[in-house]
Every structure is written in C-alpha cells, then in structure tokens.
C-alpha cells in the first residue's frame, strides 16, 4: 500500500511557541490531505482538509490563524500549531487521498 510519513515523530514545546508538522506522501500523489487531532482518551477530530494550490478548509472550531496549513504540491503538506498552550496537547495525524486510486492513506501515530 501507499505510505504517508509525518515529521517530527514527537515534539515538546514551551507555551507561546509554534510547532510545525510535515506530512509526506512517499510513493503516490495526493490531491487532498486531512489533518486530525486526537485529544487524550478521545477519538480523532478532523481539523482541516488541504488541497494542492488552494486554501485549506477548516472544520468548526479550527482556523488558519491557530493552525495554518500549506499544501504546495501533491506529495507534501505542513500544519503549524501557533501560540501553543496545554490545550493543544495530544496526537496529530495526517492522511492523504491518492489521486490515482481515490483511496485514503493513513500514517503511523505521531504525537507531541
């Protein structure tokens, strides 16, 4: 199957700083990438969807000022959590839709 990779695998940050997470489609092209946040002891929550060459679409409660997202090409997307505070803790995931196959690809677990 196709692979998605996230970096960094783990991050610790001071309050007020920013953390950037990179997502790469390793062996396929992704028309869309999806960003999720998993809070401790809760399920995954979709934060936003990014598409090549256009602005990300944010779900209710999330916005580009807090989590700006970029997807400049079909193999890379990045999400930055700005002004980090304890409420931002948890696991962050990206997944990608394969443009050729129309299937979603999910990464290994990443956290900070």
Order of alpha helices (4+ residues) and beta strands (2+ residues): beta-beta-beta-beta-beta-beta-beta-beta-beta
